[in-house]
Amino acid sequence: MDKRRLAWRAEAGERPDPYRVWLSEIMLQQTTVAAVTPFFEKFTGRWPSVQALAAAEEGEVMAAWAGLGYYARARNLIACARQVAARGGEFPDTEAELRKLPGIGRYTAAAVAAIAFGRRAVVVDANVERVVSRLFAVSQPLPGAREELYRLAGTITPDHHCGDFAQAMMDLGSTICTPRAPRCPACPLLDHCAAGRAGEGERFPVKAPKAVKPKREGVAWWLEHRGRVLLVRRPARGLLGGMLAFPTEGPPADAAWRDAGSVDHVFTHFALNMRLFCAEAGGEPRGADGIWHPIDQLDQAGLPTLFARLAARGRAWREAA
């Protein structure tokens, strides 16, 4: 199988850029290559080096991140870039030192150490986890099996060319050893795969039953005045921290509020039904802190997905009104 050509990968004979490796790995957490590629190209076009990213305004970075989700990653991205810039723009080249940086955990440290610096590291993402679980027919369900999968991955990780090995395993999981309908006959590891030889590839990895996510309800407020709508910057810590959004801590002004409907959105740990109330301010509102943003430019405000969907409700309310 041929390796995938990805925007952040070095070509044959090129030295990997640690900045691009790190940025791509942070972006790829809990999402897909297809979703990340345009964001990665936009980021590297605007901030081509870790020093450039470190010098950026936090609000600009958060706005550029909007749509990728898991916004704590964006805050850690800025903090990490600034620490690396303070080191002269050089990333540390070992797992242990990389893990001291904000937002870099076990997997990311291993991936950057192996891919960017050629260090021997055991790199286990969801794709590798799936490949290893099938190679060894691991019957213990996830997430409890995770440490065993790391151990088994370590037994097949080579001492040299670890970055190539890690990326090959990721590509194998993404293109052949897929979650559903794995293409076992096309797999170069079939002769070594316990699950594949038994015709039970799709049975693995075994997963524990998913817990039902709790459901929550919330309210957001669309207050407009002369073609502008009120946005606020959410607190740095907490849900969607640091992002621009509609107010949610009670109505921002006395007005004739109207129910514009609700949207459902699923976060990592809970499902949320957010209702939107809309009103037009009769005059220049007083005591409403925030940013008055042109409604016809809301697509450029960098709203997180939940509030971008609520904005569609607000526009529909305007048209109906």
C-alpha positions as CSV (number, residue, x, y, z in Angstrom):
1,M,0.0,0.0,0.0
2,D,1.2,3.5,-0.8
3,K,1.4,6.2,1.9
4,R,-1.2,8.9,2.0
5,R,-0.1,12.3,0.8
6,L,-1.2,14.7,3.5
7,A,-0.7,18.5,3.9
8,W,1.4,18.1,7.0
9,R,3.6,15.2,5.9
10,A,7.1,15.5,4.7
11,E,7.8,14.1,1.3
12,A,10.5,11.5,0.8
13,G,13.9,12.9,1.5
14,E,12.5,15.9,3.4
15,R,13.0,16.6,7.1
16,P,9.6,16.7,9.0
17,D,8.8,20.2,10.4
18,P,8.1,19.7,14.1
19,Y,5.7,22.7,14.0
20,R,3.5,21.1,11.3
21,V,3.7,17.7,12.9
22,W,2.6,19.1,16.3
23,L,-0.1,21.3,14.8
24,S,-1.6,18.5,12.8
25,E,-1.6,16.1,15.7
26,I,-3.4,18.6,17.9
27,M,-6.0,19.3,15.2
28,L,-6.5,15.6,14.4
29,Q,-7.6,14.7,17.9
30,Q,-11.2,13.3,17.8
31,T,-11.8,14.3,14.2
32,T,-10.9,13.3,10.6
33,V,-8.3,14.1,8.0
34,A,-10.9,15.5,5.7
35,A,-12.2,17.8,8.4
36,V,-8.7,19.0,9.5
37,T,-7.1,19.6,6.1
38,P,-8.7,23.0,5.3
39,F,-8.1,24.2,8.9
40,F,-4.5,23.1,8.7
41,E,-3.9,24.9,5.4
42,K,-5.6,28.1,6.7
43,F,-3.5,28.0,9.9
44,T,-0.2,27.4,8.3
45,G,-0.9,30.0,5.6
46,R,-1.7,32.6,8.3
47,W,0.8,31.4,10.9
48,P,3.6,29.6,9.1
49,S,5.8,29.1,12.2
50,V,5.4,28.5,15.9
51,Q,6.8,32.0,16.5
52,A,4.1,33.5,14.3
53,L,1.4,31.5,16.1
54,A,2.8,32.5,19.5
55,A,2.6,36.2,18.5
56,A,-1.0,36.0,17.4
57,E,-3.9,37.5,19.3
58,E,-5.8,34.8,21.2
59,G,-9.1,35.9,19.9
60,E,-7.9,35.5,16.3
61,V,-6.7,32.0,16.9
62,M,-9.9,31.0,18.6
63,A,-11.9,32.4,15.7
64,A,-9.8,30.5,13.2
65,W,-10.3,27.3,15.2
66,A,-14.1,27.6,15.2
67,G,-15.6,24.5,13.7
68,L,-12.9,22.1,14.9
69,G,-14.5,21.7,18.3
70,Y,-12.9,20.8,21.6
71,Y,-11.9,24.4,22.1
72,A,-9.7,23.7,25.1
73,R,-7.3,22.4,22.4
74,A,-7.1,25.9,20.9
75,R,-6.3,27.5,24.2
76,N,-3.6,25.0,24.9
77,L,-2.3,25.5,21.3
78,I,-1.6,29.1,22.0
79,A,-0.1,28.4,25.4
80,C,2.2,25.7,23.9
81,A,3.2,27.9,21.0
82,R,4.2,30.7,23.4
83,Q,6.3,28.3,25.5
84,V,8.1,26.9,22.5
85,A,8.7,30.4,21.1
86,A,10.3,31.3,24.5
87,R,12.7,28.4,23.9
88,G,13.8,30.0,20.6
89,G,11.1,28.2,18.5
90,E,12.6,24.8,19.1
91,F,10.4,21.9,20.2
92,P,11.9,19.4,22.6
93,D,12.7,16.2,20.9
94,T,11.8,13.6,23.6
95,E,8.5,12.3,24.8
96,A,9.2,13.3,28.4
97,E,10.0,16.9,27.6
98,L,7.2,17.2,25.1
99,R,4.7,16.1,27.7
100,K,5.6,19.1,29.9
101,L,4.1,21.4,27.3
102,P,0.5,22.5,27.5
103,G,-2.0,20.3,25.6
104,I,0.5,17.5,24.8
105,G,-0.5,14.2,26.2
106,R,0.8,10.7,25.9
107,Y,-0.2,10.1,22.3
108,T,0.8,13.5,20.9
109,A,4.2,13.4,22.6
110,A,4.9,10.0,21.1
111,A,3.7,11.0,17.7
112,V,5.8,14.2,17.6
113,A,8.9,12.5,19.0
114,A,8.7,9.7,16.5
115,I,7.5,11.5,13.3
116,A,9.4,14.8,13.8
117,F,12.5,13.6,15.5
118,G,12.9,9.9,14.7
119,R,12.8,8.9,18.3
120,R,11.6,5.4,19.2
121,A,8.1,5.9,20.7
122,V,5.0,3.8,20.9
123,V,2.4,5.7,18.9
124,V,-1.2,4.5,19.5
125,D,-4.1,6.5,18.1
126,A,-7.6,5.1,17.3
127,N,-6.4,3.6,14.0
128,V,-3.4,1.9,15.6
129,E,-5.5,0.7,18.5
130,R,-7.9,-1.0,16.0
131,V,-5.0,-2.6,14.0
132,V,-3.3,-3.9,17.1
133,S,-6.5,-5.2,18.6
134,R,-7.1,-7.3,15.4
135,L,-3.5,-8.4,15.0
136,F,-3.6,-10.0,18.5
137,A,-7.4,-10.6,18.7
138,V,-7.6,-8.8,22.0
139,S,-10.9,-9.8,23.6
140,Q,-10.8,-7.4,26.6
141,P,-13.2,-4.5,25.8
142,L,-12.1,-0.9,25.5
143,P,-11.3,1.3,27.2
144,G,-10.1,-1.2,29.7
145,A,-7.8,-2.8,27.1
146,R,-5.9,0.3,26.3
147,E,-2.8,-0.4,28.4
148,E,-2.6,-3.9,26.9
149,L,-2.9,-2.5,23.4
150,Y,0.0,0.0,24.2
151,R,2.1,-3.0,25.5
152,L,1.4,-5.0,22.4
153,A,2.1,-2.1,20.1
154,G,5.4,-1.7,21.9
155,T,6.3,-5.3,21.0
156,I,6.1,-4.5,17.2
157,T,7.5,-1.0,17.2
158,P,10.9,-1.0,15.6
159,D,14.0,0.7,17.0
160,H,14.5,2.7,13.8
161,H,12.2,4.6,11.4
162,C,9.6,4.8,14.1
163,G,7.9,7.8,12.5
164,D,7.5,5.9,9.2
165,F,6.2,2.9,11.1
166,A,3.7,5.0,13.1
167,Q,2.3,6.7,10.0
168,A,2.1,3.4,8.1
169,M,0.0,1.9,10.9
170,M,-2.2,5.0,10.9
171,D,-2.6,4.7,7.1
172,L,-3.4,1.0,7.4
173,G,-6.1,1.6,9.9
174,S,-7.6,4.5,7.9
175,T,-7.6,2.8,4.5
176,I,-7.7,-1.0,5.0
177,C,-8.3,-2.0,8.6
178,T,-11.3,0.2,8.8
179,P,-13.9,0.2,11.6
180,R,-16.5,-1.4,9.4
181,A,-16.0,-3.9,6.6
182,P,-12.2,-4.1,6.9
183,R,-10.5,-5.1,3.6
184,C,-8.7,-8.1,5.1
185,P,-7.7,-9.7,1.7
186,A,-5.9,-6.5,0.8
187,C,-4.0,-6.2,4.1
188,P,-0.2,-6.7,4.0
189,L,-0.4,-8.0,7.6
190,L,-3.1,-10.6,7.0
191,D,-0.7,-13.6,7.5
192,H,0.2,-12.2,10.9
193,C,-3.4,-11.1,12.0
194,A,-5.2,-13.4,14.4
195,A,-8.6,-11.8,13.8
196,G,-8.1,-11.5,10.0
197,R,-7.1,-15.2,9.6
198,A,-10.2,-16.2,11.6
199,G,-12.4,-14.1,9.4
200,E,-13.4,-12.0,12.5
201,G,-11.8,-8.7,11.8
202,E,-14.9,-6.7,12.3
203,R,-15.5,-8.2,15.8
204,F,-12.5,-6.2,17.1
205,P,-11.8,-4.0,18.9
206,V,-14.4,-5.1,21.5
207,K,-16.1,-2.1,23.1
208,A,-17.9,-1.8,26.3
209,P,-21.6,-0.6,26.0
210,K,-21.8,3.2,25.7
211,A,-23.2,5.1,28.6
212,V,-26.2,7.2,27.9
213,K,-25.2,10.9,27.8
214,P,-27.1,13.1,30.2
215,K,-29.3,15.8,28.6
216,R,-29.1,19.4,29.5
217,E,-31.0,22.5,28.5
218,G,-29.8,26.1,28.0
219,V,-30.9,29.5,26.7
220,A,-29.1,31.9,24.5
221,W,-30.2,35.5,23.7
222,W,-30.1,37.2,20.2
223,L,-30.2,41.0,20.8
224,E,-29.9,43.1,17.6
225,H,-29.8,46.8,16.9
226,R,-29.4,48.4,13.5
227,G,-28.2,45.3,11.7
228,R,-25.8,44.3,14.5
229,V,-26.2,41.5,17.0
230,L,-24.6,41.3,20.5
231,L,-21.8,38.8,21.0
232,V,-19.9,38.2,24.2
233,R,-16.5,36.5,24.9
234,R,-17.1,33.4,27.0
235,P,-14.9,32.9,30.1
236,A,-11.5,31.4,29.3
237,R,-12.3,28.3,31.4
238,G,-15.3,26.1,30.9
239,L,-17.5,25.1,28.0
240,L,-16.4,26.8,24.7
241,G,-14.1,28.9,26.8
242,G,-12.7,32.0,25.1
243,M,-15.0,31.8,22.1
244,L,-17.4,34.5,20.9
245,A,-21.0,33.5,21.4
246,F,-24.5,34.9,22.1
247,P,-25.1,35.7,25.8
248,T,-26.3,32.8,27.9
249,E,-26.3,34.2,31.4
250,G,-29.7,35.7,31.3
251,P,-31.2,38.4,29.0
252,P,-28.7,41.2,28.2
253,A,-31.4,43.9,28.1
254,D,-35.1,44.6,28.8
255,A,-36.8,43.9,25.5
256,A,-39.8,42.1,23.9
257,W,-38.2,38.6,23.7
258,R,-39.5,36.0,21.3
259,D,-38.9,32.3,21.2
260,A,-37.0,31.4,18.0
261,G,-36.8,27.7,18.6
262,S,-33.9,25.5,19.7
263,V,-31.1,23.3,18.4
264,D,-29.7,20.0,19.7
265,H,-25.9,19.6,20.1
266,V,-23.9,16.8,21.4
267,F,-20.7,17.4,23.4
268,T,-18.3,14.8,24.7
269,H,-20.0,14.2,28.0
270,F,-23.6,15.4,27.5
271,A,-26.2,16.4,25.0
272,L,-27.5,19.9,25.0
273,N,-30.8,21.5,23.9
274,M,-30.2,25.2,23.5
275,R,-33.2,27.5,23.0
276,L,-32.8,31.0,21.4
277,F,-34.8,34.0,22.3
278,C,-34.6,37.0,20.0
279,A,-35.4,40.7,20.4
280,E,-34.6,44.0,18.8
281,A,-33.4,46.8,21.0
282,G,-35.5,49.9,20.7
283,G,-32.5,52.2,21.2
284,E,-28.7,51.9,21.8
285,P,-28.7,49.4,24.6
286,R,-27.2,50.4,27.9
287,G,-25.4,48.0,30.2
288,A,-25.1,45.3,27.5
289,D,-21.4,44.4,27.6
290,G,-20.0,42.7,24.5
291,I,-19.3,43.2,20.8
292,W,-21.9,44.5,18.4
293,H,-21.2,42.4,15.3
294,P,-22.8,43.0,11.8
295,I,-25.3,40.3,11.3
296,D,-24.4,39.9,7.6
297,Q,-20.9,39.1,8.6
298,L,-21.6,36.5,11.3
299,D,-20.0,33.8,9.2
300,Q,-16.7,35.6,9.8
301,A,-17.1,35.9,13.6
302,G,-15.6,32.5,14.3
303,L,-18.7,31.2,16.3
304,P,-18.5,27.7,17.6
305,T,-20.7,25.2,15.8
306,L,-23.5,25.4,18.4
307,F,-23.8,29.1,18.1
308,A,-23.4,29.1,14.4
309,R,-26.5,26.9,14.2
310,L,-28.3,29.2,16.6
311,A,-27.4,32.1,14.3
312,A,-29.4,30.4,11.6
313,R,-32.3,30.5,13.9
314,G,-31.8,34.2,14.6
315,R,-31.6,35.0,10.9
316,A,-34.9,33.1,10.3
317,W,-36.5,35.0,13.1
318,R,-35.4,38.3,11.5
319,E,-36.9,37.3,8.2
320,A,-40.1,36.3,9.7
321,A,-40.3,39.4,11.8
